[in-house]
Amino acid sequence: MRARRSRAVSLLVTSVVLTGFLVPGAVAQPGDGDPAPGPEAVAPAVVDLAEIPAEPPVRPAPPAARELFGADCDTEIEGSRVVAYCHNSYPETDLVRLHVECDRWWDVDGDGAAVAVGPAGRVELTSRCWKEVRTAWVSHQRP
């Protein structure tokens, strides 16, 4: 019996709410058959053809091409040894230098000598620490 009462109450509340939504819309319609004024009833926009440019706007210049320079280097760390393999695929000579930072505070970090890598040239750079290597990288410089 309780379930029937709650169903009846929910149906009654639903119908009252729906009626509340529908009544304002029915009252707002004009009675003489003319459509209600809305956004489509606004006067059409007027375009002055003299304001339209004859040509499309100029495209911005593309960014300057990156300069092709610098050997491609792969660095391998195995224990306390570091090896960097560099290949220069560009037409300018590149001075490459291997830098090694050791993990222990008392271990001396190393900066190798600059080695010239000519066009289409390859070079192998090596260095080491007494114990572990923290990081290693290769720097590039123009001759």
N, CA, C and O atoms as CSV, one atom per row, in Angstrom:
chain,resi,resn,atom,element,x,y,z
A,1,MET,N,N,0.816,-1.179,0.000
A,1,MET,CA,C,0.000,0.000,0.000
A,1,MET,C,C,0.871,1.258,0.000
A,1,MET,O,O,0.538,2.253,-0.643
A,2,ARG,N,N,1.949,1.203,0.701
A,2,ARG,CA,C,2.840,2.352,0.779
A,2,ARG,C,C,3.468,2.645,-0.587
A,2,ARG,O,O,3.671,3.806,-0.941
A,3,ALA,N,N,3.769,1.611,-1.340
A,3,ALA,CA,C,4.365,1.814,-2.652
A,3,ALA,C,C,3.392,2.513,-3.575
A,3,ALA,O,O,3.808,3.334,-4.393
A,4,ARG,N,N,2.131,2.218,-3.470
A,4,ARG,CA,C,1.136,2.857,-4.341
A,4,ARG,C,C,0.999,4.342,-4.004
A,4,ARG,O,O,0.847,5.167,-4.905
A,5,ARG,N,N,1.049,4.681,-2.748
A,5,ARG,CA,C,0.936,6.087,-2.372
A,5,ARG,C,C,2.115,6.899,-2.944
A,5,ARG,O,O,1.915,7.980,-3.499
A,6,SER,N,N,3.347,6.367,-2.802
A,6,SER,CA,C,4.507,7.103,-3.295
A,6,SER,C,C,4.484,7.224,-4.817
A,6,SER,O,O,4.937,8.230,-5.362
A,7,ARG,N,N,3.963,6.213,-5.505
A,7,ARG,CA,C,3.836,6.310,-6.965
A,7,ARG,C,C,2.834,7.382,-7.330
A,7,ARG,O,O,3.069,8.176,-8.241
A,8,ALA,N,N,1.720,7.408,-6.626
A,8,ALA,CA,C,0.693,8.401,-6.926
A,8,ALA,C,C,1.212,9.801,-6.654
A,8,ALA,O,O,0.937,10.724,-7.420
A,9,VAL,N,N,1.958,9.967,-5.572
A,9,VAL,CA,C,2.501,11.278,-5.237
A,9,VAL,C,C,3.529,11.708,-6.275
A,9,VAL,O,O,3.530,12.866,-6.693
A,10,SER,N,N,4.400,10.801,-6.699
A,10,SER,CA,C,5.409,11.161,-7.694
A,10,SER,C,C,4.774,11.495,-9.034
A,10,SER,O,O,5.256,12.392,-9.725
A,11,LEU,N,N,3.701,10.798,-9.426
A,11,LEU,CA,C,3.006,11.135,-10.667
A,11,LEU,C,C,2.353,12.508,-10.560
A,11,LEU,O,O,2.392,13.286,-11.513
A,12,LEU,N,N,1.765,12.807,-9.434
A,12,LEU,CA,C,1.126,14.096,-9.242
A,12,LEU,C,C,2.155,15.230,-9.279
A,12,LEU,O,O,1.923,16.253,-9.923
A,13,VAL,N,N,3.289,15.055,-8.592
A,13,VAL,CA,C,4.336,16.078,-8.581
A,13,VAL,C,C,4.917,16.271,-9.979
A,13,VAL,O,O,5.169,17.405,-10.386
A,14,THR,N,N,5.133,15.197,-10.712
A,14,THR,CA,C,5.675,15.283,-12.063
A,14,THR,C,C,4.729,16.051,-12.970
A,14,THR,O,O,5.173,16.902,-13.741
A,15,SER,N,N,3.432,15.769,-12.893
A,15,SER,CA,C,2.478,16.465,-13.755
A,15,SER,C,C,2.403,17.947,-13.414
A,15,SER,O,O,2.262,18.779,-14.310
A,16,VAL,N,N,2.496,18.288,-12.138
A,16,VAL,CA,C,2.464,19.701,-11.753
A,16,VAL,C,C,3.708,20.427,-12.272
A,16,VAL,O,O,3.615,21.554,-12.759
A,17,VAL,N,N,4.864,19.783,-12.167
A,17,VAL,CA,C,6.103,20.405,-12.636
A,17,VAL,C,C,6.058,20.595,-14.147
A,17,VAL,O,O,6.420,21.665,-14.637
A,18,LEU,N,N,5.626,19.590,-14.893
A,18,LEU,CA,C,5.547,19.715,-16.350
A,18,LEU,C,C,4.553,20.794,-16.755
A,18,LEU,O,O,4.809,21.545,-17.695
A,19,THR,N,N,3.448,20.879,-16.075
A,19,THR,CA,C,2.468,21.920,-16.375
A,19,THR,C,C,3.077,23.294,-16.118
A,19,THR,O,O,2.825,24.235,-16.871
A,20,GLY,N,N,3.878,23.416,-15.059
A,20,GLY,CA,C,4.530,24.687,-14.773
A,20,GLY,C,C,5.494,25.102,-15.866
A,20,GLY,O,O,5.681,26.294,-16.111
A,21,PHE,N,N,6.113,24.123,-16.533
A,21,PHE,CA,C,7.015,24.444,-17.641
A,21,PHE,C,C,6.250,24.809,-18.902
A,21,PHE,O,O,6.715,25.662,-19.658
A,22,LEU,N,N,5.098,24.201,-19.163
A,22,LEU,CA,C,4.369,24.401,-20.407
A,22,LEU,C,C,3.501,25.645,-20.404
A,22,LEU,O,O,3.318,26.255,-21.458
A,23,VAL,N,N,2.967,26.040,-19.281
A,23,VAL,CA,C,2.035,27.173,-19.231
A,23,VAL,C,C,2.703,28.477,-19.658
A,23,VAL,O,O,2.099,29.190,-20.460
A,24,PRO,N,N,3.896,28.852,-19.193
A,24,PRO,CA,C,4.477,30.134,-19.636
A,24,PRO,C,C,4.701,30.191,-21.141
A,24,PRO,O,O,4.564,31.258,-21.738
A,25,GLY,N,N,5.039,29.077,-21.763
A,25,GLY,CA,C,5.241,29.066,-23.206
A,25,GLY,C,C,3.940,29.264,-23.956
A,25,GLY,O,O,3.923,29.933,-24.990
A,26,ALA,N,N,2.850,28.699,-23.460
A,26,ALA,CA,C,1.549,28.851,-24.113
A,26,ALA,C,C,1.024,30.267,-23.953
A,26,ALA,O,O,0.371,30.785,-24.859
A,27,VAL,N,N,1.290,30.897,-22.836
A,27,VAL,CA,C,0.812,32.247,-22.587
A,27,VAL,C,C,1.608,33.254,-23.413
A,27,VAL,O,O,1.056,34.278,-23.815
A,28,ALA,N,N,2.875,32.996,-23.674
A,28,ALA,CA,C,3.738,33.956,-24.357
A,28,ALA,C,C,3.461,34.046,-25.842
A,28,ALA,O,O,3.918,35.003,-26.468
A,29,GLN,N,N,2.733,33.101,-26.456
A,29,GLN,CA,C,2.477,33.152,-27.888
A,29,GLN,C,C,1.417,34.209,-28.181
A,29,GLN,O,O,0.433,34.327,-27.452
A,30,PRO,N,N,1.622,34.980,-29.256
A,30,PRO,CA,C,0.636,36.000,-29.593
A,30,PRO,C,C,-0.667,35.342,-30.059
A,30,PRO,O,O,-0.657,34.247,-30.620
A,31,GLY,N,N,-1.757,36.011,-29.821
A,31,GLY,CA,C,-3.048,35.435,-30.143
A,31,GLY,C,C,-3.506,35.693,-31.559
A,31,GLY,O,O,-4.430,35.017,-32.011
A,32,ASP,N,N,-2.912,36.645,-32.303
A,32,ASP,CA,C,-3.417,36.985,-33.633
A,32,ASP,C,C,-2.792,36.137,-34.734
A,32,ASP,O,O,-3.044,36.410,-35.908
A,33,GLY,N,N,-1.996,35.130,-34.417
A,33,GLY,CA,C,-1.443,34.215,-35.417
A,33,GLY,C,C,-0.095,34.629,-35.963
A,33,GLY,O,O,0.520,33.869,-36.711
A,34,ASP,N,N,0.389,35.822,-35.609
A,34,ASP,CA,C,1.721,36.241,-36.051
A,34,ASP,C,C,2.775,35.502,-35.244
A,34,ASP,O,O,2.571,35.214,-34.064
A,35,PRO,N,N,3.901,35.196,-35.875
A,35,PRO,CA,C,4.960,34.532,-35.102
A,35,PRO,C,C,5.552,35.488,-34.082
A,35,PRO,O,O,5.574,36.703,-34.276
A,36,ALA,N,N,6.028,34.911,-33.000
A,36,ALA,CA,C,6.643,35.700,-31.942
A,36,ALA,C,C,7.974,36.258,-32.438
A,36,ALA,O,O,8.709,35.568,-33.144
A,37,PRO,N,N,8.290,37.504,-32.073
A,37,PRO,CA,C,9.575,38.053,-32.510
A,37,PRO,C,C,10.725,37.291,-31.858
A,37,PRO,O,O,10.681,36.987,-30.666
A,38,GLY,N,N,11.727,36.993,-32.627
A,38,GLY,CA,C,12.879,36.257,-32.131
A,38,GLY,C,C,14.120,36.682,-32.881
A,38,GLY,O,O,14.108,37.701,-33.571
A,39,PRO,N,N,15.186,35.922,-32.757
A,39,PRO,CA,C,16.429,36.305,-33.426
A,39,PRO,C,C,16.299,36.312,-34.946
A,39,PRO,O,O,16.987,37.079,-35.620
A,40,GLU,N,N,15.423,35.464,-35.493
A,40,GLU,CA,C,15.296,35.419,-36.947
A,40,GLU,C,C,14.480,36.585,-37.490
A,40,GLU,O,O,14.470,36.815,-38.699
A,41,ALA,N,N,13.798,37.322,-36.624
A,41,ALA,CA,C,12.975,38.444,-37.057
A,41,ALA,C,C,13.782,39.735,-37.152
A,41,ALA,O,O,13.209,40.772,-37.487
A,42,VAL,N,N,15.065,39.722,-36.879
A,42,VAL,CA,C,15.918,40.905,-36.925
A,42,VAL,C,C,16.188,41.249,-38.387
A,42,VAL,O,O,16.228,40.363,-39.241
A,43,ALA,N,N,16.370,42.521,-38.670
A,43,ALA,CA,C,16.640,42.974,-40.037
A,43,ALA,C,C,17.952,42.372,-40.532
A,43,ALA,O,O,18.879,42.188,-39.744
A,44,PRO,N,N,18.044,42.063,-41.832
A,44,PRO,CA,C,19.273,41.465,-42.365
A,44,PRO,C,C,20.447,42.445,-42.267
A,44,PRO,O,O,20.269,43.662,-42.321
A,45,ALA,N,N,21.635,41.888,-42.125
A,45,ALA,CA,C,22.842,42.703,-42.010
A,45,ALA,C,C,23.191,43.315,-43.352
A,45,ALA,O,O,23.000,42.691,-44.396
A,46,VAL,N,N,23.696,44.524,-43.325
A,46,VAL,CA,C,24.097,45.227,-44.529
A,46,VAL,C,C,25.618,45.198,-44.604
A,46,VAL,O,O,26.300,45.570,-43.649
A,47,VAL,N,N,26.154,44.751,-45.755
A,47,VAL,CA,C,27.597,44.653,-45.948
A,47,VAL,C,C,28.010,45.664,-46.998
A,47,VAL,O,O,27.457,45.694,-48.097
A,48,ASP,N,N,28.995,46.498,-46.652
A,48,ASP,CA,C,29.527,47.463,-47.604
A,48,ASP,C,C,30.653,46.781,-48.378
A,48,ASP,O,O,31.668,46.407,-47.790
A,49,LEU,N,N,30.484,46.618,-49.682
A,49,LEU,CA,C,31.465,45.914,-50.505
A,49,LEU,C,C,32.791,46.669,-50.596
A,49,LEU,O,O,33.812,46.060,-50.916
A,50,ALA,N,N,32.806,47.954,-50.328
A,50,ALA,CA,C,34.052,48.723,-50.380
A,50,ALA,C,C,34.965,48.370,-49.211
A,50,ALA,O,O,36.175,48.589,-49.282
A,51,GLU,N,N,34.397,47.826,-48.133
A,51,GLU,CA,C,35.209,47.476,-46.969
A,51,GLU,C,C,35.877,46.115,-47.109
A,51,GLU,O,O,36.776,45.799,-46.331
A,52,ILE,N,N,35.470,45.305,-48.069
A,52,ILE,CA,C,36.063,43.987,-48.257
A,52,ILE,C,C,37.344,44.148,-49.063
A,52,ILE,O,O,37.307,44.742,-50.140
A,53,PRO,N,N,38.477,43.639,-48.579
A,53,PRO,CA,C,39.735,43.795,-49.329
A,53,PRO,C,C,39.684,43.015,-50.645
A,53,PRO,O,O,39.057,41.960,-50.736
A,54,ALA,N,N,40.358,43.558,-51.655
A,54,ALA,CA,C,40.374,42.921,-52.969
A,54,ALA,C,C,41.208,41.648,-52.964
A,54,ALA,O,O,40.914,40.712,-53.707
A,55,GLU,N,N,42.235,41.605,-52.144
A,55,GLU,CA,C,43.109,40.435,-52.074
A,55,GLU,C,C,43.126,39.914,-50.638
A,55,GLU,O,O,42.891,40.665,-49.691
A,56,PRO,N,N,43.403,38.642,-50.492
A,56,PRO,CA,C,43.498,38.120,-49.128
A,56,PRO,C,C,44.704,38.719,-48.411
A,56,PRO,O,O,45.633,39.200,-49.060
A,57,PRO,N,N,44.697,38.694,-47.085
A,57,PRO,CA,C,45.840,39.265,-46.357
A,57,PRO,C,C,47.129,38.508,-46.664
A,57,PRO,O,O,47.110,37.329,-47.016
A,58,VAL,N,N,48.235,39.208,-46.524
A,58,VAL,CA,C,49.548,38.625,-46.812
A,58,VAL,C,C,49.900,37.618,-45.730
A,58,VAL,O,O,49.718,37.890,-44.543
A,59,ARG,N,N,50.405,36.451,-46.134
A,59,ARG,CA,C,50.833,35.428,-45.177
A,59,ARG,C,C,52.110,35.874,-44.489
A,59,ARG,O,O,52.969,36.493,-45.117
A,60,PRO,N,N,52.244,35.567,-43.209
A,60,PRO,CA,C,53.504,35.910,-42.537
A,60,PRO,C,C,54.652,35.076,-43.095
A,60,PRO,O,O,54.458,33.949,-43.551
A,61,ALA,N,N,55.831,35.644,-43.052
A,61,ALA,CA,C,57.007,34.944,-43.567
A,61,ALA,C,C,57.284,33.705,-42.716
A,61,ALA,O,O,57.147,33.753,-41.493
A,62,PRO,N,N,57.673,32.598,-43.350
A,62,PRO,CA,C,57.989,31.401,-42.565
A,62,PRO,C,C,59.230,31.644,-41.716
A,62,PRO,O,O,60.085,32.449,-42.086
A,63,PRO,N,N,59.337,30.959,-40.582
A,63,PRO,CA,C,60.524,31.163,-39.745
A,63,PRO,C,C,61.783,30.737,-40.486
A,63,PRO,O,O,61.755,29.851,-41.340
A,64,ALA,N,N,62.880,31.385,-40.141
A,64,ALA,CA,C,64.154,31.081,-40.791
A,64,ALA,C,C,64.530,29.623,-40.535
A,64,ALA,O,O,64.325,29.094,-39.443
A,65,ALA,N,N,65.080,28.996,-41.558
A,65,ALA,CA,C,65.482,27.600,-41.427
A,65,ALA,C,C,66.627,27.483,-40.432
A,65,ALA,O,O,67.522,28.327,-40.380
A,66,ARG,N,N,66.573,26.412,-39.641
A,66,ARG,CA,C,67.661,26.193,-38.689
A,66,ARG,C,C,68.951,25.921,-39.428
A,66,ARG,O,O,68.973,25.282,-40.480
A,67,GLU,N,N,70.008,26.415,-38.856
A,67,GLU,CA,C,71.306,26.210,-39.455
A,67,GLU,C,C,71.737,24.763,-39.228
A,67,GLU,O,O,71.637,24.247,-38.115
A,68,LEU,N,N,72.204,24.129,-40.262
A,68,LEU,CA,C,72.611,22.727,-40.167
A,68,LEU,C,C,74.059,22.652,-39.704
A,68,LEU,O,O,74.989,22.932,-40.461
A,69,PHE,N,N,74.227,22.269,-38.451
A,69,PHE,CA,C,75.563,22.181,-37.882
A,69,PHE,C,C,75.512,21.248,-36.686
A,69,PHE,O,O,74.497,21.165,-35.994
A,70,GLY,N,N,76.600,20.553,-36.450
A,70,GLY,CA,C,76.742,19.744,-35.248
A,70,GLY,C,C,76.697,18.259,-35.531
A,70,GLY,O,O,75.756,17.756,-36.146
A,71,ALA,N,N,77.724,17.564,-35.075
A,71,ALA,CA,C,77.790,16.118,-35.236
A,71,ALA,C,C,76.757,15.447,-34.333
A,71,ALA,O,O,76.407,15.967,-33.274
A,72,ASP,N,N,76.284,14.302,-34.765
A,72,ASP,CA,C,75.349,13.505,-33.972
A,72,ASP,C,C,76.176,12.549,-33.117
A,72,ASP,O,O,76.960,11.759,-33.641
A,73,CYS,N,N,75.996,12.626,-31.791
A,73,CYS,CA,C,76.823,11.833,-30.877
A,73,CYS,C,C,75.965,10.917,-30.007
A,73,CYS,O,O,74.929,11.329,-29.486
A,74,ASP,N,N,76.405,9.688,-29.862
A,74,ASP,CA,C,75.790,8.719,-28.958
A,74,ASP,C,C,76.773,8.445,-27.831
A,74,ASP,O,O,77.930,8.106,-28.080
A,75,THR,N,N,76.314,8.591,-26.588
A,75,THR,CA,C,77.172,8.407,-25.418
A,75,THR,C,C,76.773,7.136,-24.695
A,75,THR,O,O,75.592,6.918,-24.422
A,76,GLU,N,N,77.748,6.299,-24.384
A,76,GLU,CA,C,77.513,5.058,-23.641
A,76,GLU,C,C,78.334,5.087,-22.357
A,76,GLU,O,O,79.522,5.410,-22.372
A,77,ILE,N,N,77.681,4.743,-21.239
A,77,ILE,CA,C,78.360,4.683,-19.945
A,77,ILE,C,C,78.308,3.239,-19.472
A,77,ILE,O,O,77.233,2.652,-19.350
A,78,GLU,N,N,79.481,2.672,-19.207
A,78,GLU,CA,C,79.580,1.303,-18.678
A,78,GLU,C,C,80.490,1.344,-17.458
A,78,GLU,O,O,81.712,1.425,-17.586
A,79,GLY,N,N,79.884,1.287,-16.273
A,79,GLY,CA,C,80.671,1.329,-15.045
A,79,GLY,C,C,81.369,2.662,-14.884
A,79,GLY,O,O,80.722,3.692,-14.692
A,80,SER,N,N,82.707,2.643,-14.963
A,80,SER,CA,C,83.469,3.878,-14.797
A,80,SER,C,C,83.991,4.416,-16.126
A,80,SER,O,O,84.710,5.414,-16.149
A,81,ARG,N,N,83.636,3.766,-17.231
A,81,ARG,CA,C,84.118,4.189,-18.550
A,81,ARG,C,C,83.007,4.846,-19.350
A,81,ARG,O,O,81.844,4.451,-19.263
A,82,VAL,N,N,83.384,5.864,-20.138
A,82,VAL,CA,C,82.451,6.573,-21.009
A,82,VAL,C,C,83.018,6.563,-22.419
A,82,VAL,O,O,84.195,6.856,-22.628
A,83,VAL,N,N,82.164,6.220,-23.392
A,83,VAL,CA,C,82.556,6.251,-24.802
A,83,VAL,C,C,81.493,7.036,-25.552
A,83,VAL,O,O,80.301,6.782,-25.378
A,84,ALA,N,N,81.909,7.991,-26.388
A,84,ALA,CA,C,80.998,8.764,-27.229
A,84,ALA,C,C,81.395,8.546,-28.680
A,84,ALA,O,O,82.552,8.737,-29.056
A,85,TYR,N,N,80.417,8.141,-29.495
A,85,TYR,CA,C,80.620,7.942,-30.923
A,85,TYR,C,C,79.940,9.100,-31.643
A,85,TYR,O,O,78.731,9.289,-31.505
A,86,CYS,N,N,80.708,9.881,-32.414
A,86,CYS,CA,C,80.163,11.051,-33.098
A,86,CYS,C,C,80.323,10.906,-34.603
A,86,CYS,O,O,81.353,10.441,-35.091
A,87,HIS,N,N,79.281,11.315,-35.336
A,87,HIS,CA,C,79.294,11.310,-36.805
A,87,HIS,C,C,78.780,12.659,-37.277
A,87,HIS,O,O,77.694,13.091,-36.891
A,88,ASN,N,N,79.570,13.323,-38.119
A,88,ASN,CA,C,79.203,14.635,-38.646
A,88,ASN,C,C,78.640,14.462,-40.051
A,88,ASN,O,O,79.371,14.119,-40.980
A,89,SER,N,N,77.354,14.697,-40.202
A,89,SER,CA,C,76.735,14.550,-41.521
A,89,SER,C,C,76.529,15.892,-42.214
A,89,SER,O,O,75.829,15.964,-43.224
A,90,TYR,N,N,77.136,16.964,-41.680
A,90,TYR,CA,C,76.966,18.291,-42.252
A,90,TYR,C,C,78.249,18.747,-42.939
A,90,TYR,O,O,79.313,18.179,-42.694
A,91,PRO,N,N,78.163,19.776,-43.805
A,91,PRO,CA,C,79.341,20.176,-44.588
A,91,PRO,C,C,80.379,20.992,-43.823
A,91,PRO,O,O,81.439,21.279,-44.380
A,92,GLU,N,N,80.124,21.376,-42.577
A,92,GLU,CA,C,81.092,22.146,-41.801
A,92,GLU,C,C,81.763,21.272,-40.753
A,92,GLU,O,O,81.163,20.327,-40.240
A,93,THR,N,N,83.006,21.592,-40.444
A,93,THR,CA,C,83.737,20.864,-39.407
A,93,THR,C,C,83.185,21.239,-38.037
A,93,THR,O,O,82.843,22.394,-37.785
A,94,ASP,N,N,83.104,20.238,-37.149
A,94,ASP,CA,C,82.592,20.426,-35.798
A,94,ASP,C,C,83.686,20.025,-34.817
A,94,ASP,O,O,84.298,18.965,-34.954
A,95,LEU,N,N,83.928,20.882,-33.824
A,95,LEU,CA,C,84.860,20.538,-32.753
A,95,LEU,C,C,84.038,19.950,-31.602
A,95,LEU,O,O,83.252,20.656,-30.971
A,96,VAL,N,N,84.224,18.664,-31.335
A,96,VAL,CA,C,83.472,17.998,-30.271
A,96,VAL,C,C,84.390,17.772,-29.077
A,96,VAL,O,O,85.597,17.579,-29.226
A,97,ARG,N,N,83.786,17.799,-27.881
A,97,ARG,CA,C,84.555,17.639,-26.647
A,97,ARG,C,C,83.698,16.827,-25.677
A,97,ARG,O,O,82.523,17.134,-25.476
A,98,LEU,N,N,84.285,15.795,-25.077
A,98,LEU,CA,C,83.582,14.945,-24.124
A,98,LEU,C,C,83.789,15.472,-22.704
A,98,LEU,O,O,84.914,15.740,-22.281
A,99,HIS,N,N,82.677,15.612,-21.979
A,99,HIS,CA,C,82.703,16.073,-20.587
A,99,HIS,C,C,82.146,14.953,-19.710
A,99,HIS,O,O,81.097,14.384,-20.012
A,100,VAL,N,N,82.851,14.640,-18.626
A,100,VAL,CA,C,82.428,13.568,-17.718
A,100,VAL,C,C,82.378,14.120,-16.305
A,100,VAL,O,O,83.326,14.747,-15.833
A,101,GLU,N,N,81.238,13.874,-15.628
A,101,GLU,CA,C,81.088,14.255,-14.229
A,101,GLU,C,C,81.019,12.975,-13.411
A,101,GLU,O,O,80.138,12.141,-13.620
A,102,CYS,N,N,81.958,12.826,-12.475
A,102,CYS,CA,C,82.036,11.615,-11.662
A,102,CYS,C,C,81.095,11.702,-10.461
A,102,CYS,O,O,80.789,12.793,-9.979
A,103,ASP,N,N,80.640,10.541,-9.983
A,103,ASP,CA,C,79.656,10.486,-8.913
A,103,ASP,C,C,80.265,10.812,-7.547
A,103,ASP,O,O,79.608,11.463,-6.735
A,104,ARG,N,N,81.492,10.382,-7.270
A,104,ARG,CA,C,82.127,10.596,-5.955
A,104,ARG,C,C,82.691,12.000,-5.870
A,104,ARG,O,O,83.181,12.546,-6.859
A,105,TRP,N,N,82.617,12.585,-4.677
A,105,TRP,CA,C,83.079,13.957,-4.505
A,105,TRP,C,C,84.584,14.077,-4.684
A,105,TRP,O,O,85.068,15.132,-5.095
A,106,TRP,N,N,85.334,13.025,-4.386
A,106,TRP,CA,C,86.785,13.096,-4.479
A,106,TRP,C,C,87.309,12.698,-5.853
A,106,TRP,O,O,88.503,12.822,-6.128
A,107,ASP,N,N,86.415,12.221,-6.714
A,107,ASP,CA,C,86.821,11.795,-8.060
A,107,ASP,C,C,86.859,13.024,-8.976
A,107,ASP,O,O,85.935,13.838,-8.966
A,108,VAL,N,N,87.918,13.153,-9.757
A,108,VAL,CA,C,88.121,14.330,-10.595
A,108,VAL,C,C,87.257,14.242,-11.857
A,108,VAL,O,O,87.308,13.257,-12.593
A,109,ASP,N,N,86.461,15.298,-12.092
A,109,ASP,CA,C,85.668,15.359,-13.328
A,109,ASP,C,C,86.604,15.647,-14.491
A,109,ASP,O,O,87.665,16.246,-14.317
A,110,GLY,N,N,86.199,15.213,-15.678
A,110,GLY,CA,C,87.083,15.385,-16.821
A,110,GLY,C,C,86.438,16.092,-17.987
A,110,GLY,O,O,85.285,15.830,-18.329
A,111,ASP,N,N,87.205,17.009,-18.606
A,111,ASP,CA,C,86.807,17.658,-19.848
A,111,ASP,C,C,87.871,17.302,-20.869
A,111,ASP,O,O,89.032,17.689,-20.734
A,112,GLY,N,N,87.466,16.560,-21.891
A,112,GLY,CA,C,88.421,16.114,-22.900
A,112,GLY,C,C,88.842,17.234,-23.826
A,112,GLY,O,O,88.260,18.319,-23.827
A,113,ALA,N,N,89.865,16.950,-24.614
A,113,ALA,CA,C,90.347,17.913,-25.599
A,113,ALA,C,C,89.375,17.958,-26.769
A,113,ALA,O,O,88.696,16.974,-27.063
A,114,ALA,N,N,89.316,19.120,-27.439
A,114,ALA,CA,C,88.445,19.272,-28.602
A,114,ALA,C,C,89.020,18.487,-29.775
A,114,ALA,O,O,90.212,18.565,-30.070
A,115,VAL,N,N,88.151,17.731,-30.437
A,115,VAL,CA,C,88.556,16.919,-31.588
A,115,VAL,C,C,87.740,17.385,-32.793
A,115,VAL,O,O,86.518,17.512,-32.707
A,116,ALA,N,N,88.413,17.640,-33.910
A,116,ALA,CA,C,87.735,18.095,-35.122
A,116,ALA,C,C,87.124,16.913,-35.854
A,116,ALA,O,O,87.787,15.905,-36.099
A,117,VAL,N,N,85.849,17.052,-36.200
A,117,VAL,CA,C,85.148,16.037,-36.987
A,117,VAL,C,C,84.747,16.705,-38.287
A,117,VAL,O,O,83.864,17.563,-38.304
A,118,GLY,N,N,85.387,16.319,-39.368
A,118,GLY,CA,C,85.111,16.911,-40.675
A,118,GLY,C,C,83.790,16.415,-41.255
A,118,GLY,O,O,83.129,15.564,-40.661
A,119,PRO,N,N,83.404,16.947,-42.415
A,119,PRO,CA,C,82.188,16.495,-43.071
A,119,PRO,C,C,82.242,14.994,-43.345
A,119,PRO,O,O,83.247,14.485,-43.842
A,120,ALA,N,N,81.171,14.297,-43.023
A,120,ALA,CA,C,81.043,12.851,-43.175
A,120,ALA,C,C,82.087,12.091,-42.359
A,120,ALA,O,O,82.377,10.933,-42.658
A,121,GLY,N,N,82.652,12.725,-41.337
A,121,GLY,CA,C,83.665,12.078,-40.516
A,121,GLY,C,C,83.073,11.449,-39.267
A,121,GLY,O,O,81.982,11.807,-38.825
A,122,ARG,N,N,83.825,10.492,-38.703
A,122,ARG,CA,C,83.432,9.819,-37.464
A,122,ARG,C,C,84.595,9.904,-36.483
A,122,ARG,O,O,85.761,9.944,-36.877
A,123,VAL,N,N,84.248,9.931,-35.185
A,123,VAL,CA,C,85.266,9.959,-34.152
A,123,VAL,C,C,84.724,9.255,-32.921
A,123,VAL,O,O,83.520,9.255,-32.664
A,124,GLU,N,N,85.642,8.649,-32.157
A,124,GLU,CA,C,85.283,7.979,-30.905
A,124,GLU,C,C,86.029,8.685,-29.776
A,124,GLU,O,O,87.255,8.789,-29.812
A,125,LEU,N,N,85.286,9.173,-28.765
A,125,LEU,CA,C,85.874,9.861,-27.624
A,125,LEU,C,C,85.701,8.982,-26.398
A,125,LEU,O,O,84.628,8.414,-26.189
A,126,THR,N,N,86.751,8.860,-25.577
A,126,THR,CA,C,86.664,8.037,-24.371
A,126,THR,C,C,87.174,8.813,-23.169
A,126,THR,O,O,88.016,9.702,-23.295
A,127,SER,N,N,86.649,8.461,-22.003
A,127,SER,CA,C,87.092,9.021,-20.745
A,127,SER,C,C,86.657,8.064,-19.651
A,127,SER,O,O,85.967,7.079,-19.915
A,128,ARG,N,N,87.067,8.360,-18.407
A,128,ARG,CA,C,86.694,7.479,-17.303
A,128,ARG,C,C,86.764,8.209,-15.981
A,128,ARG,O,O,87.353,9.284,-15.870
A,129,CYS,N,N,86.144,7.597,-14.973
A,129,CYS,CA,C,86.240,8.036,-13.586
A,129,CYS,C,C,86.876,6.889,-12.802
A,129,CYS,O,O,86.967,5.776,-13.319
A,130,TRP,N,N,87.320,7.134,-11.563
A,130,TRP,CA,C,87.852,6.055,-10.745
A,130,TRP,C,C,86.738,5.122,-10.304
A,130,TRP,O,O,86.921,3.906,-10.256
A,131,LYS,N,N,85.586,5.692,-9.983
A,131,LYS,CA,C,84.423,4.896,-9.567
A,131,LYS,C,C,83.288,5.148,-10.559
A,131,LYS,O,O,83.507,5.096,-11.770
A,132,GLU,N,N,82.082,5.420,-10.064
A,132,GLU,CA,C,80.902,5.565,-10.915
A,132,GLU,C,C,80.881,6.909,-11.647
A,132,GLU,O,O,81.436,7.906,-11.185
A,133,VAL,N,N,80.221,6.893,-12.801
A,133,VAL,CA,C,80.022,8.103,-13.593
A,133,VAL,C,C,78.628,8.642,-13.290
A,133,VAL,O,O,77.649,7.899,-13.359
A,134,ARG,N,N,78.530,9.933,-12.954
A,134,ARG,CA,C,77.217,10.539,-12.709
A,134,ARG,C,C,76.560,10.897,-14.033
A,134,ARG,O,O,75.418,10.510,-14.281
A,135,THR,N,N,77.262,11.629,-14.881
A,135,THR,CA,C,76.711,12.022,-16.182
A,135,THR,C,C,77.852,12.308,-17.156
A,135,THR,O,O,78.990,12.556,-16.757
A,136,ALA,N,N,77.515,12.266,-18.431
A,136,ALA,CA,C,78.496,12.563,-19.488
A,136,ALA,C,C,77.758,13.220,-20.649
A,136,ALA,O,O,76.616,12.868,-20.941
A,137,TRP,N,N,78.404,14.167,-21.304
A,137,TRP,CA,C,77.803,14.831,-22.447
A,137,TRP,C,C,78.890,15.311,-23.389
A,137,TRP,O,O,80.065,15.373,-23.027
A,138,VAL,N,N,78.479,15.651,-24.607
A,138,VAL,CA,C,79.390,16.115,-25.646
A,138,VAL,C,C,79.008,17.542,-26.007
A,138,VAL,O,O,77.834,17.832,-26.236
A,139,SER,N,N,79.996,18.437,-26.060
A,139,SER,CA,C,79.730,19.817,-26.476
A,139,SER,C,C,80.256,20.015,-27.903
A,139,SER,O,O,81.171,19.324,-28.351
A,140,HIS,N,N,79.649,20.978,-28.596
A,140,HIS,CA,C,79.988,21.255,-30.006
A,140,HIS,C,C,80.447,22.702,-30.127
A,140,HIS,O,O,79.953,23.589,-29.429
A,141,GLN,N,N,81.405,22.922,-31.031
A,141,GLN,CA,C,81.938,24.266,-31.225
A,141,GLN,C,C,82.370,24.421,-32.675
A,141,GLN,O,O,82.856,23.479,-33.301
A,142,ARG,N,N,82.185,25.613,-33.187
A,142,ARG,CA,C,82.677,25.892,-34.550
A,142,ARG,C,C,84.184,26.158,-34.486
A,142,ARG,O,O,84.670,26.758,-33.528
A,143,PRO,N,N,84.923,25.710,-35.509
A,143,PRO,CA,C,86.376,25.946,-35.506
A,143,PRO,C,C,86.728,27.402,-35.738
A,143,PRO,O,O,87.907,27.756,-35.762
